[in-house]
Amino acid sequence: MNDPTLPRACADYEHDLVDLHDGALAPEQARTVRLHVERCARCRAWVQTFAALDAQLAAGLPRPALSANFRRATSGAADRPVEARRTR
Ligand SMILES: [Zn+2]
């Protein structure tokens, strides 16, 4: 989440805010995050922007695919056998 158009949420809460939006937080954790959002204008603005962005994506923009570079980097690591490190 390095989109420069997003306002910055508190670093400690940014991931929790996404999880809260996705409904992925445990109930008591969700309550803590919601309490913070109520008191924190920065996080409130972030949540609103994120929700609007998410709604736009859901409204029809294609989900971004993994870049070719990412695939090459990860498959390269996976192709390297672990045993190679132990041979001598
Ligand atoms: Zn905050």
PDB file of the backbone (N, CA, C, O) and the ligand in Angstrom, with CONECT records:
HET     ZN  A 101       1
ATOM      1  N   MET A   1       0.855  -1.211   0.000  1.00  0.00           N
ATOM      2  CA  MET A   1       0.000   0.000   0.000  1.00  0.00           C
ATOM      3  C   MET A   1       0.876   1.241   0.000  1.00  0.00           C
ATOM      4  O   MET A   1       0.953   1.944   1.007  1.00  0.00           O
ATOM      5  N   ASN A   2       1.544   1.521  -1.132  1.00  0.00           N
ATOM      6  CA  ASN A   2       2.424   2.674  -1.199  1.00  0.00           C
ATOM      7  C   ASN A   2       1.892   3.723  -2.165  1.00  0.00           C
ATOM      8  O   ASN A   2       2.654   4.516  -2.719  1.00  0.00           O
ATOM      9  N   ASP A   3       0.589   3.720  -2.360  1.00  0.00           N
ATOM     10  CA  ASP A   3      -0.026   4.681  -3.259  1.00  0.00           C
ATOM     11  C   ASP A   3       0.122   6.090  -2.691  1.00  0.00           C
ATOM     12  O   ASP A   3      -0.414   6.372  -1.619  1.00  0.00           O
ATOM     13  N   PRO A   4       0.833   6.979  -3.377  1.00  0.00           N
ATOM     14  CA  PRO A   4       1.068   8.327  -2.837  1.00  0.00           C
ATOM     15  C   PRO A   4      -0.199   9.171  -2.767  1.00  0.00           C
ATOM     16  O   PRO A   4      -0.209  10.206  -2.101  1.00  0.00           O
ATOM     17  N   THR A   5      -1.275   8.748  -3.446  1.00  0.00           N
ATOM     18  CA  THR A   5      -2.515   9.527  -3.391  1.00  0.00           C
ATOM     19  C   THR A   5      -3.278   9.286  -2.100  1.00  0.00           C
ATOM     20  O   THR A   5      -4.187  10.044  -1.763  1.00  0.00           O
ATOM     21  N   LEU A   6      -2.913   8.231  -1.372  1.00  0.00           N
ATOM     22  CA  LEU A   6      -3.597   7.959  -0.110  1.00  0.00           C
ATOM     23  C   LEU A   6      -3.024   8.834   0.999  1.00  0.00           C
ATOM     24  O   LEU A   6      -1.810   9.026   1.064  1.00  0.00           O
ATOM     25  N   PRO A   7      -3.871   9.364   1.867  1.00  0.00           N
ATOM     26  CA  PRO A   7      -3.355  10.030   3.056  1.00  0.00           C
ATOM     27  C   PRO A   7      -2.692   8.981   3.926  1.00  0.00           C
ATOM     28  O   PRO A   7      -3.059   7.809   3.857  1.00  0.00           O
ATOM     29  N   ARG A   8      -1.734   9.366   4.735  1.00  0.00           N
ATOM     30  CA  ARG A   8      -1.048   8.392   5.567  1.00  0.00           C
ATOM     31  C   ARG A   8      -1.857   8.108   6.824  1.00  0.00           C
ATOM     32  O   ARG A   8      -2.261   9.019   7.547  1.00  0.00           O
ATOM     33  N   ALA A   9      -2.082   6.822   7.065  1.00  0.00           N
ATOM     34  CA  ALA A   9      -2.683   6.430   8.339  1.00  0.00           C
ATOM     35  C   ALA A   9      -1.548   6.233   9.336  1.00  0.00           C
ATOM     36  O   ALA A   9      -0.384   6.185   8.941  1.00  0.00           O
ATOM     37  N   CYS A  10      -1.866   6.120  10.607  1.00  0.00           N
ATOM     38  CA  CYS A  10      -0.836   5.823  11.597  1.00  0.00           C
ATOM     39  C   CYS A  10      -0.198   4.488  11.221  1.00  0.00           C
ATOM     40  O   CYS A  10      -0.900   3.535  10.883  1.00  0.00           O
ATOM     41  N   ALA A  11       1.118   4.421  11.280  1.00  0.00           N
ATOM     42  CA  ALA A  11       1.823   3.214  10.847  1.00  0.00           C
ATOM     43  C   ALA A  11       1.348   1.988  11.621  1.00  0.00           C
ATOM     44  O   ALA A  11       1.217   0.900  11.060  1.00  0.00           O
ATOM     45  N   ASP A  12       1.093   2.176  12.913  1.00  0.00           N
ATOM     46  CA  ASP A  12       0.675   1.049  13.754  1.00  0.00           C
ATOM     47  C   ASP A  12      -0.689   0.505  13.358  1.00  0.00           C
ATOM     48  O   ASP A  12      -1.021  -0.638  13.670  1.00  0.00           O
ATOM     49  N   TYR A  13      -1.475   1.320  12.672  1.00  0.00           N
ATOM     50  CA  TYR A  13      -2.853   0.915  12.398  1.00  0.00           C
ATOM     51  C   TYR A  13      -3.131   0.618  10.937  1.00  0.00           C
ATOM     52  O   TYR A  13      -4.183   0.075  10.599  1.00  0.00           O
ATOM     53  N   GLU A  14      -2.190   0.971  10.065  1.00  0.00           N
ATOM     54  CA  GLU A  14      -2.486   0.886   8.636  1.00  0.00           C
ATOM     55  C   GLU A  14      -2.928  -0.515   8.213  1.00  0.00           C
ATOM     56  O   GLU A  14      -3.919  -0.666   7.498  1.00  0.00           O
ATOM     57  N   HIS A  15      -2.195  -1.538   8.655  1.00  0.00           N
ATOM     58  CA  HIS A  15      -2.548  -2.903   8.256  1.00  0.00           C
ATOM     59  C   HIS A  15      -3.861  -3.325   8.901  1.00  0.00           C
ATOM     60  O   HIS A  15      -4.681  -4.001   8.279  1.00  0.00           O
ATOM     61  N   ASP A  16      -4.051  -2.920  10.156  1.00  0.00           N
ATOM     62  CA  ASP A  16      -5.293  -3.252  10.841  1.00  0.00           C
ATOM     63  C   ASP A  16      -6.494  -2.608  10.148  1.00  0.00           C
ATOM     64  O   ASP A  16      -7.580  -3.186  10.097  1.00  0.00           O
ATOM     65  N   LEU A  17      -6.280  -1.404   9.617  1.00  0.00           N
ATOM     66  CA  LEU A  17      -7.378  -0.715   8.937  1.00  0.00           C
ATOM     67  C   LEU A  17      -7.809  -1.492   7.700  1.00  0.00           C
ATOM     68  O   LEU A  17      -8.999  -1.601   7.405  1.00  0.00           O
ATOM     69  N   VAL A  18      -6.822  -2.034   6.974  1.00  0.00           N
ATOM     70  CA  VAL A  18      -7.148  -2.837   5.794  1.00  0.00           C
ATOM     71  C   VAL A  18      -7.887  -4.102   6.221  1.00  0.00           C
ATOM     72  O   VAL A  18      -8.888  -4.483   5.614  1.00  0.00           O
ATOM     73  N   ASP A  19      -7.385  -4.744   7.266  1.00  0.00           N
ATOM     74  CA  ASP A  19      -8.020  -5.967   7.752  1.00  0.00           C
ATOM     75  C   ASP A  19      -9.434  -5.685   8.250  1.00  0.00           C
ATOM     76  O   ASP A  19     -10.350  -6.480   8.041  1.00  0.00           O
ATOM     77  N   LEU A  20      -9.593  -4.546   8.907  1.00  0.00           N
ATOM     78  CA  LEU A  20     -10.920  -4.161   9.388  1.00  0.00           C
ATOM     79  C   LEU A  20     -11.865  -3.993   8.202  1.00  0.00           C
ATOM     80  O   LEU A  20     -13.009  -4.445   8.238  1.00  0.00           O
ATOM     81  N   HIS A  21     -11.376  -3.341   7.161  1.00  0.00           N
ATOM     82  CA  HIS A  21     -12.178  -3.127   5.959  1.00  0.00           C
ATOM     83  C   HIS A  21     -12.559  -4.464   5.336  1.00  0.00           C
ATOM     84  O   HIS A  21     -13.669  -4.621   4.826  1.00  0.00           O
ATOM     85  N   ASP A  22     -11.644  -5.424   5.376  1.00  0.00           N
ATOM     86  CA  ASP A  22     -11.896  -6.742   4.785  1.00  0.00           C
ATOM     87  C   ASP A  22     -12.670  -7.648   5.728  1.00  0.00           C
ATOM     88  O   ASP A  22     -13.030  -8.766   5.359  1.00  0.00           O
ATOM     89  N   GLY A  23     -12.928  -7.176   6.944  1.00  0.00           N
ATOM     90  CA  GLY A  23     -13.640  -8.010   7.922  1.00  0.00           C
ATOM     91  C   GLY A  23     -12.772  -9.141   8.437  1.00  0.00           C
ATOM     92  O   GLY A  23     -13.284 -10.189   8.829  1.00  0.00           O
ATOM     93  N   ALA A  24     -11.452  -8.938   8.439  1.00  0.00           N
ATOM     94  CA  ALA A  24     -10.522 -10.010   8.793  1.00  0.00           C
ATOM     95  C   ALA A  24     -10.013  -9.910  10.232  1.00  0.00           C
ATOM     96  O   ALA A  24      -9.155 -10.692  10.639  1.00  0.00           O
ATOM     97  N   LEU A  25     -10.533  -8.958  11.002  1.00  0.00           N
ATOM     98  CA  LEU A  25     -10.042  -8.782  12.368  1.00  0.00           C
ATOM     99  C   LEU A  25     -10.923  -9.531  13.367  1.00  0.00           C
ATOM    100  O   LEU A  25     -12.126  -9.692  13.160  1.00  0.00           O
ATOM    101  N   ALA A  26     -10.300  -9.983  14.448  1.00  0.00           N
ATOM    102  CA  ALA A  26     -11.059 -10.556  15.548  1.00  0.00           C
ATOM    103  C   ALA A  26     -11.919  -9.444  16.152  1.00  0.00           C
ATOM    104  O   ALA A  26     -11.539  -8.273  16.126  1.00  0.00           O
ATOM    105  N   PRO A  27     -13.086  -9.821  16.698  1.00  0.00           N
ATOM    106  CA  PRO A  27     -14.039  -8.801  17.180  1.00  0.00           C
ATOM    107  C   PRO A  27     -13.429  -7.768  18.115  1.00  0.00           C
ATOM    108  O   PRO A  27     -13.676  -6.573  17.950  1.00  0.00           O
ATOM    109  N   GLU A  28     -12.635  -8.201  19.098  1.00  0.00           N
ATOM    110  CA  GLU A  28     -12.119  -7.217  20.061  1.00  0.00           C
ATOM    111  C   GLU A  28     -11.040  -6.342  19.433  1.00  0.00           C
ATOM    112  O   GLU A  28     -10.858  -5.187  19.817  1.00  0.00           O
ATOM    113  N   GLN A  29     -10.320  -6.915  18.450  1.00  0.00           N
ATOM    114  CA  GLN A  29      -9.318  -6.120  17.744  1.00  0.00           C
ATOM    115  C   GLN A  29     -10.011  -5.094  16.844  1.00  0.00           C
ATOM    116  O   GLN A  29      -9.573  -3.947  16.744  1.00  0.00           O
ATOM    117  N   ALA A  30     -11.076  -5.512  16.203  1.00  0.00           N
ATOM    118  CA  ALA A  30     -11.840  -4.606  15.347  1.00  0.00           C
ATOM    119  C   ALA A  30     -12.377  -3.438  16.171  1.00  0.00           C
ATOM    120  O   ALA A  30     -12.438  -2.304  15.696  1.00  0.00           O
ATOM    121  N   ARG A  31     -12.769  -3.734  17.420  1.00  0.00           N
ATOM    122  CA  ARG A  31     -13.299  -2.687  18.295  1.00  0.00           C
ATOM    123  C   ARG A  31     -12.214  -1.663  18.635  1.00  0.00           C
ATOM    124  O   ARG A  31     -12.459  -0.457  18.635  1.00  0.00           O
ATOM    125  N   THR A  32     -11.012  -2.169  18.926  1.00  0.00           N
ATOM    126  CA  THR A  32      -9.882  -1.287  19.236  1.00  0.00           C
ATOM    127  C   THR A  32      -9.567  -0.375  18.044  1.00  0.00           C
ATOM    128  O   THR A  32      -9.360   0.828  18.205  1.00  0.00           O
ATOM    129  N   VAL A  33      -9.535  -0.963  16.861  1.00  0.00           N
ATOM    130  CA  VAL A  33      -9.193  -0.183  15.674  1.00  0.00           C
ATOM    131  C   VAL A  33     -10.279   0.852  15.393  1.00  0.00           C
ATOM    132  O   VAL A  33      -9.981   1.995  15.046  1.00  0.00           O
ATOM    133  N   ARG A  34     -11.560   0.441  15.546  1.00  0.00           N
ATOM    134  CA  ARG A  34     -12.656   1.391  15.302  1.00  0.00           C
ATOM    135  C   ARG A  34     -12.595   2.557  16.287  1.00  0.00           C
ATOM    136  O   ARG A  34     -12.838   3.704  15.913  1.00  0.00           O
ATOM    137  N   LEU A  35     -12.268   2.258  17.550  1.00  0.00           N
ATOM    138  CA  LEU A  35     -12.137   3.317  18.554  1.00  0.00           C
ATOM    139  C   LEU A  35     -11.052   4.304  18.143  1.00  0.00           C
ATOM    140  O   LEU A  35     -11.217   5.517  18.273  1.00  0.00           O
ATOM    141  N   HIS A  36      -9.942   3.766  17.646  1.00  0.00           N
ATOM    142  CA  HIS A  36      -8.851   4.636  17.220  1.00  0.00           C
ATOM    143  C   HIS A  36      -9.305   5.515  16.053  1.00  0.00           C
ATOM    144  O   HIS A  36      -9.036   6.716  16.030  1.00  0.00           O
ATOM    145  N   VAL A  37      -9.992   4.908  15.089  1.00  0.00           N
ATOM    146  CA  VAL A  37     -10.438   5.658  13.907  1.00  0.00           C
ATOM    147  C   VAL A  37     -11.378   6.789  14.321  1.00  0.00           C
ATOM    148  O   VAL A  37     -11.360   7.870  13.732  1.00  0.00           O
ATOM    149  N   GLU A  38     -12.195   6.532  15.334  1.00  0.00           N
ATOM    150  CA  GLU A  38     -13.112   7.584  15.796  1.00  0.00           C
ATOM    151  C   GLU A  38     -12.357   8.795  16.333  1.00  0.00           C
ATOM    152  O   GLU A  38     -12.814   9.931  16.196  1.00  0.00           O
ATOM    153  N   ARG A  39     -11.197   8.546  16.946  1.00  0.00           N
ATOM    154  CA  ARG A  39     -10.448   9.638  17.566  1.00  0.00           C
ATOM    155  C   ARG A  39      -9.369  10.219  16.663  1.00  0.00           C
ATOM    156  O   ARG A  39      -8.827  11.286  16.952  1.00  0.00           O
ATOM    157  N   CYS A  40      -9.052   9.523  15.566  1.00  0.00           N
ATOM    158  CA  CYS A  40      -7.905   9.921  14.745  1.00  0.00           C
ATOM    159  C   CYS A  40      -8.366  10.376  13.361  1.00  0.00           C
ATOM    160  O   CYS A  40      -8.835   9.573  12.556  1.00  0.00           O
ATOM    161  N   ALA A  41      -8.225  11.670  13.099  1.00  0.00           N
ATOM    162  CA  ALA A  41      -8.684  12.238  11.826  1.00  0.00           C
ATOM    163  C   ALA A  41      -7.892  11.670  10.649  1.00  0.00           C
ATOM    164  O   ALA A  41      -8.427  11.480   9.556  1.00  0.00           O
ATOM    165  N   ARG A  42      -6.615  11.404  10.890  1.00  0.00           N
ATOM    166  CA  ARG A  42      -5.760  10.877   9.821  1.00  0.00           C
ATOM    167  C   ARG A  42      -6.244   9.505   9.359  1.00  0.00           C
ATOM    168  O   ARG A  42      -6.386   9.248   8.163  1.00  0.00           O
ATOM    169  N   CYS A  43      -6.492   8.635  10.329  1.00  0.00           N
ATOM    170  CA  CYS A  43      -6.931   7.286   9.990  1.00  0.00           C
ATOM    171  C   CYS A  43      -8.342   7.311   9.399  1.00  0.00           C
ATOM    172  O   CYS A  43      -8.670   6.518   8.517  1.00  0.00           O
ATOM    173  N   ARG A  44      -9.173   8.234   9.897  1.00  0.00           N
ATOM    174  CA  ARG A  44     -10.529   8.348   9.359  1.00  0.00           C
ATOM    175  C   ARG A  44     -10.465   8.724   7.882  1.00  0.00           C
ATOM    176  O   ARG A  44     -11.168   8.140   7.058  1.00  0.00           O
ATOM    177  N   ALA A  45      -9.628   9.691   7.550  1.00  0.00           N
ATOM    178  CA  ALA A  45      -9.477  10.118   6.154  1.00  0.00           C
ATOM    179  C   ALA A  45      -8.942   8.970   5.311  1.00  0.00           C
ATOM    180  O   ALA A  45      -9.357   8.767   4.170  1.00  0.00           O
ATOM    181  N   TRP A  46      -8.009   8.224   5.900  1.00  0.00           N
ATOM    182  CA  TRP A  46      -7.408   7.100   5.175  1.00  0.00           C
ATOM    183  C   TRP A  46      -8.459   6.031   4.880  1.00  0.00           C
ATOM    184  O   TRP A  46      -8.539   5.506   3.770  1.00  0.00           O
ATOM    185  N   VAL A  47      -9.261   5.723   5.895  1.00  0.00           N
ATOM    186  CA  VAL A  47     -10.298   4.694   5.727  1.00  0.00           C
ATOM    187  C   VAL A  47     -11.289   5.102   4.651  1.00  0.00           C
ATOM    188  O   VAL A  47     -11.704   4.284   3.830  1.00  0.00           O
ATOM    189  N   GLN A  48     -11.666   6.387   4.663  1.00  0.00           N
ATOM    190  CA  GLN A  48     -12.632   6.862   3.667  1.00  0.00           C
ATOM    191  C   GLN A  48     -12.044   6.771   2.262  1.00  0.00           C
ATOM    192  O   GLN A  48     -12.720   6.340   1.328  1.00  0.00           O
ATOM    193  N   THR A  49     -10.780   7.179   2.114  1.00  0.00           N
ATOM    194  CA  THR A  49     -10.137   7.121   0.804  1.00  0.00           C
ATOM    195  C   THR A  49      -9.991   5.682   0.348  1.00  0.00           C
ATOM    196  O   THR A  49     -10.236   5.347  -0.811  1.00  0.00           O
ATOM    197  N   PHE A  50      -9.580   4.830   1.296  1.00  0.00           N
ATOM    198  CA  PHE A  50      -9.391   3.422   0.952  1.00  0.00           C
ATOM    199  C   PHE A  50     -10.704   2.783   0.531  1.00  0.00           C
ATOM    200  O   PHE A  50     -10.746   2.023  -0.436  1.00  0.00           O
ATOM    201  N   ALA A  51     -11.783   3.090   1.259  1.00  0.00           N
ATOM    202  CA  ALA A  51     -13.090   2.520   0.937  1.00  0.00           C
ATOM    203  C   ALA A  51     -13.554   2.985  -0.439  1.00  0.00           C
ATOM    204  O   ALA A  51     -14.116   2.206  -1.208  1.00  0.00           O
ATOM    205  N   ALA A  52     -13.314   4.268  -0.747  1.00  0.00           N
ATOM    206  CA  ALA A  52     -13.719   4.798  -2.047  1.00  0.00           C
ATOM    207  C   ALA A  52     -12.939   4.121  -3.164  1.00  0.00           C
ATOM    208  O   ALA A  52     -13.491   3.784  -4.211  1.00  0.00           O
ATOM    209  N   LEU A  53     -11.642   3.928  -2.924  1.00  0.00           N
ATOM    210  CA  LEU A  53     -10.768   3.280  -3.901  1.00  0.00           C
ATOM    211  C   LEU A  53     -11.203   1.839  -4.121  1.00  0.00           C
ATOM    212  O   LEU A  53     -11.265   1.355  -5.251  1.00  0.00           O
ATOM    213  N   ASP A  54     -11.505   1.164  -3.013  1.00  0.00           N
ATOM    214  CA  ASP A  54     -11.919  -0.231  -3.076  1.00  0.00           C
ATOM    215  C   ASP A  54     -13.233  -0.359  -3.828  1.00  0.00           C
ATOM    216  O   ASP A  54     -13.424  -1.300  -4.598  1.00  0.00           O
ATOM    217  N   ALA A  55     -14.143   0.591  -3.605  1.00  0.00           N
ATOM    218  CA  ALA A  55     -15.428   0.577  -4.296  1.00  0.00           C
ATOM    219  C   ALA A  55     -15.221   0.766  -5.795  1.00  0.00           C
ATOM    220  O   ALA A  55     -15.898   0.142  -6.612  1.00  0.00           O
ATOM    221  N   GLN A  56     -14.270   1.642  -6.144  1.00  0.00           N
ATOM    222  CA  GLN A  56     -13.963   1.865  -7.559  1.00  0.00           C
ATOM    223  C   GLN A  56     -13.446   0.587  -8.199  1.00  0.00           C
ATOM    224  O   GLN A  56     -13.846   0.231  -9.308  1.00  0.00           O
ATOM    225  N   LEU A  57     -12.563  -0.095  -7.503  1.00  0.00           N
ATOM    226  CA  LEU A  57     -12.004  -1.350  -8.023  1.00  0.00           C
ATOM    227  C   LEU A  57     -13.107  -2.372  -8.202  1.00  0.00           C
ATOM    228  O   LEU A  57     -13.198  -3.043  -9.230  1.00  0.00           O
ATOM    229  N   ALA A  58     -13.950  -2.479  -7.171  1.00  0.00           N
ATOM    230  CA  ALA A  58     -15.035  -3.451  -7.224  1.00  0.00           C
ATOM    231  C   ALA A  58     -16.005  -3.115  -8.339  1.00  0.00           C
ATOM    232  O   ALA A  58     -16.686  -4.000  -8.856  1.00  0.00           O
ATOM    233  N   ALA A  59     -16.076  -1.834  -8.718  1.00  0.00           N
ATOM    234  CA  ALA A  59     -17.034  -1.396  -9.727  1.00  0.00           C
ATOM    235  C   ALA A  59     -16.590  -1.740 -11.145  1.00  0.00           C
ATOM    236  O   ALA A  59     -17.298  -1.404 -12.094  1.00  0.00           O
ATOM    237  N   GLY A  60     -15.483  -2.376 -11.317  1.00  0.00           N
ATOM    238  CA  GLY A  60     -15.194  -2.837 -12.661  1.00  0.00           C
ATOM    239  C   GLY A  60     -13.768  -2.748 -13.144  1.00  0.00           C
ATOM    240  O   GLY A  60     -13.446  -3.325 -14.183  1.00  0.00           O
ATOM    241  N   LEU A  61     -12.894  -2.047 -12.434  1.00  0.00           N
ATOM    242  CA  LEU A  61     -11.512  -2.054 -12.882  1.00  0.00           C
ATOM    243  C   LEU A  61     -10.943  -3.451 -12.682  1.00  0.00           C
ATOM    244  O   LEU A  61     -11.216  -4.098 -11.671  1.00  0.00           O
ATOM    245  N   PRO A  62     -10.150  -3.919 -13.647  1.00  0.00           N
ATOM    246  CA  PRO A  62      -9.551  -5.241 -13.470  1.00  0.00           C
ATOM    247  C   PRO A  62      -8.553  -5.234 -12.323  1.00  0.00           C
ATOM    248  O   PRO A  62      -7.852  -4.249 -12.091  1.00  0.00           O
ATOM    249  N   ARG A  63      -8.506  -6.337 -11.624  1.00  0.00           N
ATOM    250  CA  ARG A  63      -7.519  -6.471 -10.548  1.00  0.00           C
ATOM    251  C   ARG A  63      -6.126  -6.448 -11.162  1.00  0.00           C
ATOM    252  O   ARG A  63      -5.903  -7.098 -12.183  1.00  0.00           O
ATOM    253  N   PRO A  64      -5.194  -5.728 -10.580  1.00  0.00           N
ATOM    254  CA  PRO A  64      -3.842  -5.722 -11.133  1.00  0.00           C
ATOM    255  C   PRO A  64      -3.211  -7.113 -11.043  1.00  0.00           C
ATOM    256  O   PRO A  64      -3.290  -7.777 -10.009  1.00  0.00           O
ATOM    257  N   ALA A  65      -2.593  -7.534 -12.124  1.00  0.00           N
ATOM    258  CA  ALA A  65      -1.938  -8.838 -12.138  1.00  0.00           C
ATOM    259  C   ALA A  65      -0.523  -8.701 -11.589  1.00  0.00           C
ATOM    260  O   ALA A  65       0.038  -7.606 -11.557  1.00  0.00           O
ATOM    261  N   LEU A  66       0.043  -9.810 -11.163  1.00  0.00           N
ATOM    262  CA  LEU A  66       1.432  -9.800 -10.717  1.00  0.00           C
ATOM    263  C   LEU A  66       2.318  -9.461 -11.904  1.00  0.00           C
ATOM    264  O   LEU A  66       2.080  -9.935 -13.014  1.00  0.00           O
ATOM    265  N   SER A  67       3.328  -8.652 -11.679  1.00  0.00           N
ATOM    266  CA  SER A  67       4.216  -8.267 -12.759  1.00  0.00           C
ATOM    267  C   SER A  67       5.087  -9.441 -13.182  1.00  0.00           C
ATOM    268  O   SER A  67       5.309 -10.373 -12.409  1.00  0.00           O
ATOM    269  N   ALA A  68       5.576  -9.387 -14.408  1.00  0.00           N
ATOM    270  CA  ALA A  68       6.459 -10.441 -14.904  1.00  0.00           C
ATOM    271  C   ALA A  68       7.705 -10.530 -14.035  1.00  0.00           C
ATOM    272  O   ALA A  68       8.217 -11.621 -13.784  1.00  0.00           O
ATOM    273  N   ASN A  69       8.194  -9.379 -13.577  1.00  0.00           N
ATOM    274  CA  ASN A  69       9.378  -9.362 -12.724  1.00  0.00           C
ATOM    275  C   ASN A  69       9.144 -10.137 -11.437  1.00  0.00           C
ATOM    276  O   ASN A  69      10.001 -10.901 -10.993  1.00  0.00           O
ATOM    277  N   PHE A  70       7.969  -9.930 -10.842  1.00  0.00           N
ATOM    278  CA  PHE A  70       7.659 -10.618  -9.599  1.00  0.00           C
ATOM    279  C   PHE A  70       7.657 -12.123  -9.819  1.00  0.00           C
ATOM    280  O   PHE A  70       8.219 -12.873  -9.020  1.00  0.00           O
ATOM    281  N   ARG A  71       7.022 -12.568 -10.909  1.00  0.00           N
ATOM    282  CA  ARG A  71       6.950 -14.007 -11.196  1.00  0.00           C
ATOM    283  C   ARG A  71       8.347 -14.580 -11.398  1.00  0.00           C
ATOM    284  O   ARG A  71       8.664 -15.656 -10.893  1.00  0.00           O
ATOM    285  N   ARG A  72       9.181 -13.851 -12.143  1.00  0.00           N
ATOM    286  CA  ARG A  72      10.527 -14.339 -12.397  1.00  0.00           C
ATOM    287  C   ARG A  72      11.310 -14.449 -11.082  1.00  0.00           C
ATOM    288  O   ARG A  72      12.010 -15.434 -10.847  1.00  0.00           O
ATOM    289  N   ALA A  73      11.184 -13.442 -10.244  1.00  0.00           N
ATOM    290  CA  ALA A  73      11.936 -13.431  -8.991  1.00  0.00           C
ATOM    291  C   ALA A  73      11.520 -14.583  -8.097  1.00  0.00           C
ATOM    292  O   ALA A  73      12.372 -15.250  -7.510  1.00  0.00           O
ATOM    293  N   THR A  74      10.214 -14.827  -7.983  1.00  0.00           N
ATOM    294  CA  THR A  74       9.751 -15.873  -7.067  1.00  0.00           C
ATOM    295  C   THR A  74      10.003 -17.255  -7.628  1.00  0.00           C
ATOM    296  O   THR A  74      10.382 -18.159  -6.882  1.00  0.00           O
ATOM    297  N   SER A  75       9.801 -17.448  -8.943  1.00  0.00           N
ATOM    298  CA  SER A  75       9.997 -18.795  -9.492  1.00  0.00           C
ATOM    299  C   SER A  75      11.475 -19.138  -9.490  1.00  0.00           C
ATOM    300  O   SER A  75      11.841 -20.301  -9.316  1.00  0.00           O
ATOM    301  N   GLY A  76      12.320 -18.152  -9.679  1.00  0.00           N
ATOM    302  CA  GLY A  76      13.759 -18.385  -9.630  1.00  0.00           C
ATOM    303  C   GLY A  76      14.170 -18.924  -8.275  1.00  0.00           C
ATOM    304  O   GLY A  76      14.979 -19.847  -8.186  1.00  0.00           O
ATOM    305  N   ALA A  77      13.611 -18.345  -7.217  1.00  0.00           N
ATOM    306  CA  ALA A  77      13.941 -18.780  -5.861  1.00  0.00           C
ATOM    307  C   ALA A  77      13.418 -20.188  -5.607  1.00  0.00           C
ATOM    308  O   ALA A  77      14.061 -20.984  -4.923  1.00  0.00           O
ATOM    309  N   ALA A  78      12.256 -20.488  -6.159  1.00  0.00           N
ATOM    310  CA  ALA A  78      11.646 -21.789  -5.910  1.00  0.00           C
ATOM    311  C   ALA A  78      12.357 -22.895  -6.675  1.00  0.00           C
ATOM    312  O   ALA A  78      12.397 -24.042  -6.232  1.00  0.00           O
ATOM    313  N   ASP A  79      12.925 -22.539  -7.839  1.00  0.00           N
ATOM    314  CA  ASP A  79      13.591 -23.553  -8.653  1.00  0.00           C
ATOM    315  C   ASP A  79      14.918 -23.990  -8.057  1.00  0.00           C
ATOM    316  O   ASP A  79      15.399 -25.085  -8.349  1.00  0.00           O
ATOM    317  N   ARG A  80      15.506 -23.155  -7.235  1.00  0.00           N
ATOM    318  CA  ARG A  80      16.805 -23.472  -6.648  1.00  0.00           C
ATOM    319  C   ARG A  80      16.600 -24.521  -5.554  1.00  0.00           C
ATOM    320  O   ARG A  80      15.936 -24.250  -4.554  1.00  0.00           O
ATOM    321  N   PRO A  81      17.162 -25.710  -5.737  1.00  0.00           N
ATOM    322  CA  PRO A  81      16.949 -26.752  -4.723  1.00  0.00           C
ATOM    323  C   PRO A  81      17.642 -26.407  -3.408  1.00  0.00           C
ATOM    324  O   PRO A  81      18.741 -25.851  -3.401  1.00  0.00           O
ATOM    325  N   VAL A  82      16.998 -26.739  -2.313  1.00  0.00           N
ATOM    326  CA  VAL A  82      17.566 -26.447  -0.998  1.00  0.00           C
ATOM    327  C   VAL A  82      18.838 -27.272  -0.790  1.00  0.00           C
ATOM    328  O   VAL A  82      19.773 -26.835  -0.119  1.00  0.00           O
ATOM    329  N   GLU A  83      18.855 -28.460  -1.369  1.00  0.00           N
ATOM    330  CA  GLU A  83      19.980 -29.373  -1.185  1.00  0.00           C
ATOM    331  C   GLU A  83      21.282 -28.781  -1.725  1.00  0.00           C
ATOM    332  O   GLU A  83      22.361 -29.110  -1.232  1.00  0.00           O
ATOM    333  N   ALA A  84      21.189 -27.909  -2.736  1.00  0.00           N
ATOM    334  CA  ALA A  84      22.372 -27.356  -3.383  1.00  0.00           C
ATOM    335  C   ALA A  84      23.295 -26.687  -2.363  1.00  0.00           C
ATOM    336  O   ALA A  84      24.516 -26.675  -2.524  1.00  0.00           O
ATOM    337  N   ARG A  85      22.689 -26.134  -1.316  1.00  0.00           N
ATOM    338  CA  ARG A  85      23.498 -25.418  -0.335  1.00  0.00           C
ATOM    339  C   ARG A  85      24.344 -26.374   0.519  1.00  0.00           C
ATOM    340  O   ARG A  85      25.374 -25.990   1.074  1.00  0.00           O
ATOM    341  N   ARG A  86      23.881 -27.628   0.608  1.00  0.00           N
ATOM    342  CA  ARG A  86      24.580 -28.554   1.509  1.00  0.00           C
ATOM    343  C   ARG A  86      25.695 -29.330   0.787  1.00  0.00           C
ATOM    344  O   ARG A  86      26.586 -29.873   1.440  1.00  0.00           O
ATOM    345  N   THR A  87      25.652 -29.389  -0.580  1.00  0.00           N
ATOM    346  CA  THR A  87      26.661 -30.160  -1.312  1.00  0.00           C
ATOM    347  C   THR A  87      28.013 -29.456  -1.243  1.00  0.00           C
ATOM    348  O   THR A  87      28.084 -28.228  -1.184  1.00  0.00           O
ATOM    349  N   ARG A  88      29.082 -30.250  -1.250  1.00  0.00           N
ATOM    350  CA  ARG A  88      30.410 -29.657  -1.266  1.00  0.00           C
ATOM    351  C   ARG A  88      31.383 -30.535  -2.051  1.00  0.00           C
ATOM    352  O   ARG A  88      32.560 -30.195  -2.174  1.00  0.00           O
TER     353      ARG A  88
HETATM  354 ZN    ZN A 101      -4.487   7.045  13.499  1.00  0.00          ZN2+
END
